[in-house]
Amino acid sequence: MPDRAPQTVERRLPTEEARELLALVRDIAEREIAPRAAEEEDAGRFPRELFSLLSSSGLLGLPYASEYGGGDQPYAVYLQVLEELAAARLTVGLGVSVHTLSCHALAGFGTEEQRAAHLPAMLGGGLLGAYCLSEPASGSDAASLRTKAVREGDEWMLTGTKAWITHGGIADFCTVMARTGGEGPKGITAFLVPGDAEGLSAAAPERKMGMKGSPTAQLHFDGVRIPDARRIGEEGQGFAVALSALDSGRLGIAACAVGLAQAALDQAVEYARERRQFGRPIADFQGLRFLLADMATRIEAGRALYLEAARLRDEGRPFGRQAAMAKLFCTDAAMQVTTDAVQVLGGYGYTADFPVERYMREAKMLQIVEGTNQIQRMVIARHLVGPESR
């Protein structure tokens, strides 16, 4: 059974423009993404040409201002686009989410001159971004990063290694957090680094259990020199920049998780209707019907949670707690739903002839990226009862 675009889901779309946008996305997903997803993931092939198509279609800058080449779309609409893309192929949905995350620092904290100089190409010029925060010894404890940026006149020299970088080795630009001062979060600054900068190199891509079409690699900065004009925000503001981006990025991961879970449910429902045992479709058996009902309920709850967080963001209200909740719930739901989908298909679900085994492997990654789900629980608890005693 091949991959296919997900079943049409009722959407909360505020305008006719948004409805036409989602129709465009569904058409691209059905014609260009889903038919080749299984083959290309198995081959570990990154679909760069699809990202060129998405860029030319205006889909790589949806939540950003049109004056810089963006789409002026509310975050709630952008996230529903991500869900559709992820349902067709997670490598594509996650790639768009990471690219959007990579543009956040410049869009939110750059000067007018910086935005005018760089954002149009980043949002609509066919470029692809990478977000560089994690390091080999600095994952959940991001404030302990060691990559250094030393100022030399009007330039900065970056030295260090970033790890677990989506689009590592193929990105056209990188948003990089580096240490410019003392230890801790106040000594970190953000920089916009060209992907072809001299001294920047990528290690071999990581060998992963899923998401094989999405390259993840270490990036080595060996005396990379960039002008001060590519510093984003003030010196020492980089950690705040990083956390602001992650609040929004977690909603992107939540939407991707819901899309992946929806694709798994669609496959399970179709199989249950067609597969016959004991003289009737297995969809007739109450135990399986209850399983499908639970899967659908988790998906609807996750979708409602990420849309509520997006609504708060669109209204300019605090949404960090809700973003952490959405990332936590939606990715846990995706792991459960994809596991249940394998169970519905039985032995066939464990084979590569059906996509649900791939969905299950991909879902595991979503519980880890952009803050593990244990970190999300810490974030939520701090909103409830304050920081831990030291």
N, C-alpha and C positions, 0 to 999 in steps of 0.2 A: 504494500500500500504506500504510494508516494506521499511526500509532503504536499500540502496544499494550503491555500489561504484559509484563515479561520472562518467559521460561520459568522454571518453578520450579527453583530451585537448592538443593541440599542445604545446610542451615545448621547451624552449631554453636550450638544454643540450649540453655541449661542447665536451663530449667524449663518446665513446662507454660504458665505465665503468659507466658513469652517467646514460646512457639510460638503462643499465641492472639494475642499482640500482632502478630506478623509476619503472621498470617492476616488480621487487621484491616487492616493497612497494604496488603497485596496487594489486598484488596477495594476499598479506597478508590482505590488506584492504577488498578485496572482500570475501575472505574465512573466515578470523578470526575476523574481527572487525565489519563490517556493519551488518551481519545477527543477531547479538545479541545486537546491540546498543540500540534499543528502549526498549527492555525488561530490560536490565541492568540499563539504566538511570532511568526508572520508579521505579526500586527497590532500586535505590541509591547505586548500587554496583560498587566499583572501580575495574577495571580489572587488578590486579597486575600481573596475569600470562601473559597478553599481553605485559607488559613492560619487563618481563623476556624474552619473545620471541623476542621483538625488540632489547634488549640488545645482545642476542646471535646472532642476525642477523646483528649486527654492526650498528644499527640505533640510538643509544643513544649518539654517540660521533662524528657525521659526520663532523662538521666543525673544529674539533681539530686535532692535529698532530698525525700521526700514531705511532710515537715513544712512545707515552703515551697511545696507545690503541684507538686513534681516527681514523676517516675515510679520513682525508686529502681532504675533499670535499670543493669546493668554497661555500660561503654563499648562492649564487644564487641557487645552486643545493639543498643544505640543506633546504632552504625555500620552494622549490617546493615539496620536500618530506613532509614537514609539511602540506602543502596545501592538499595533497592527504590524509594524515591521518585525518586531521580535517574534510574533506568532508565525510569520513566514520563514524567518531565519534569525536566530538569536545573534549571530555574528554581525548582522546588519543593524538590528535594533540597538545592541550594546555599542556598536561602533559609532552610531549617531549620538548616543548618550554621552560617550566619552569625548567625542568631538565638541559637543555643546559644553561639556564641563571644561574643556581646554580653553574655550573662548570666554568663559565667565570672568576670569580675573581681569582681562583687558577691558571687557565691556562694563564691568562694575567698578573698577578701580583705576583704570587708565585715564590719562589726560585726554582732552579733546583732540589734541594733535596726534597722540598715539592711536586713538580710535580711528581717526580719519586716515591715518597712514596704513594701518594694518587690518582693521576689521572687515572692510569690503572683500578683500581677497580671502580672508579666513572664513567668511560666512557664505560667500557665493562664487568664489573663484576657483573651485575645484580642489582646494587644499584640504588636508586632513591633519588633525591635531592629536597631541599626546599630553597627558597630565602627569607630571613627574613630582611625586611627593614621597612615596615609599622607597626604602633602601634595604639592602640585604640584612642590616641589623636594626632597622627602624621601620616597623610595620604598624601595629596598633599604637605604639608609642611614637607617633609621628614627630613630636616636638624634639626628639633626640637625634634628628637627622644630622649627618656629618658632612655632606657635600658643602664645600666652601666657595664663597665668592669674595675675592679680594680686590679692592678698588685700586686701580693704577691710573691716576689722572681722570680722564673722561671715559675710561673703560673699566670693565670688571673681568676678572679671570676666574672661571669656574673649574673646580677640580673635585671629582668624586664619582660615585656610582649610584644610579637609581635602579630600582628593581621592580619587577612585576608591572612593567609599563605596557599597557595595551597600545598597539600600533608601534611598538618599539622597533626601530629600524626602517619603518616605512613612512613615518609621520613627516609632514612638511614643516611643522613648527611644534615646539614644546613649551608648555608653561611649567617652569622649573622653580621649586622652592630650595633655596640655598642659605647656608649660615653666613651672615655678614657681621655678627656680633657675638656676644657671650652665649653661654648655654641656655637652653630653654626656649620657649616659644617667642620671646621678645627679641631673639637674635636672628630671626629668619626673614628673608626678603624674597619677593617673587620677581622672576625674569621671564621675558619672552625670547626664546632661543630658536633661531632658524634650524631646520632639520638637517641642512647641509653645512652647518658651521664647522670650520676647521678644528680638529681635535675631538669632535663628537663621533662616537662609534657605537655600534650595537653588538651585543653578544648573540650567539645562536639562540633562536627562539626556544622557550621552555617546551618540554614535552609534556603535554597535559592530557588528562583523562577525557576531557571534553573541550568544546570551543576550539577545535583544531584549526579551523579556518581563520581564527582571529589571532594574529601574532602577539605573543607576550614575551618581552625580552628585557634584559638589563641594558641600560644606556651608560656608557662611560664618558665622562667629561675630563679630558686630559688637557688642561690649560685652555679651555674654550674662552675666547675673548669676544665680548659683546659690548656695545656702547652703552653708556648710562641711559641713553634715550630708550633703551629696551628694559629698563627697570620698571616694574609695575607697582604703583603705590609708593609709600614712603619706606625708607629703610626701617627694618624691624616690624613692618606691617604684614609680612608674608604669611604668618601663621593664621592671622585673622582672615586674610584673603583665601587661604586654603580651606578653612572651616566653612566660610560662606559658600564657596563653590560646592563643598561636599553636601551641605544641606540640600541644595538643589539637585545635585547629582544622585543622591539617595532616592529621590523621587523618580529619577530616570530608571534606576535599577528596579524599583518597585513596579513601574509600568512594564518593563521588559519581563519581569517575573510573571505578571498577570498574563501577558501575551503568550509566554511559553506554556503556562498552565492551561490557557484556553485551547491552544493547539493540541495539547495532550488530551484534554477532555473531548474535543471534536473527534479525534482518532478513536478514542475509547467508545464513544457513542456509536460511531459508524460501524465499528467492528462488532459491538454488542447486537446491533440490529441485523447484521449479516451472518454472524456465526451461529450455527444451529447445533444443539446437543439435546439428546433425549426427545427428538422430534419437534423442537421448537426453538426460536431464537433465544440466545442466552439473556437477552434483554428482558425476557419474561420472568426471570428468576428474581425473587424479592431481594435476596442478599446482594446481587449485583446492582439492582435498581437503587438500593440504599447507598451503595458505594458511589454510584454516579451522582446521586443527589448531594452527598457530602462534598464531592469534588466541585460541583457547580456552586454550592453555597460558599465554599472557601474563595472561589474566584470572584464571585459577586461582592463578597465582603472586602476582599483586597482592593478591588476596583473602586469601591466606595471610599475606602480609606485613603488611597492615593489622590483621588479627586478632591476630597475634603482638604487635604494638605495643600494641594495646588490652588484651591479657592482662597485659602488664607494667604498664600504667597501672592496671588494676583491682586488681592486687596491691600497688599502692603503690610500685613499683620505678621507677627511672629509665627513661624511654622516649623521650627527646628524639632520640637518634640513630636509633632505629627509626622514629620519626614522620617524620623527614626522609627516610629511605630509602623509606618507604611513599609519601609525597607525590611524591617523585622518580620512583619506579618506576611507580606506578599511573597518574600523569598522562602520562608518556611512553608507557606501554602503551596508554592510551586514544587518544592521538594516532595511534599506529601502527595500532591495531585499527580505528578509524573510517576512516582512510585506506584500509586494506585492504578494508573493507566497501564503500566507494565503488567500488573496483576490481572487486570481485565483481559488482556490479550493472552495471558498464560504463557506457554512456551514460546509462542510467536512473538510475544512482547520482549523476550530476552534475545531475539535475533536481530541482526541488522537489516533484515528484510522490511521491518517496520520502524518508523522513526521514534517510537516512544522510548526505546532504550537510550537513544541519543539525547532525547529531552531530559531524561533522568540524570544523565551524566552532566549535562549543561546546567541543570538546576542547582547542583551542588556548588558550582562556582558562584552563583548569585548570593549564596549565604555567606560568602567570604569577602567579595570585593567591596571597595568603598566603605570600609568599616565592617568587621565581622558582626554577626548577629549578637555576639556577646557584648561587643562595644555598643551596639544599639541599645541593649538593655541597660548598660551603664548610663548612656545619655538620657534615656527616659527616666531612670531613677533619680538622676541629678535634678531634672526638672520637677520631680515630685517632692523630694526630701532634701535637696541641696547636695553640695559636694561631700565626698567622703572625709571623715576626720583624719588628720595627719598627726 
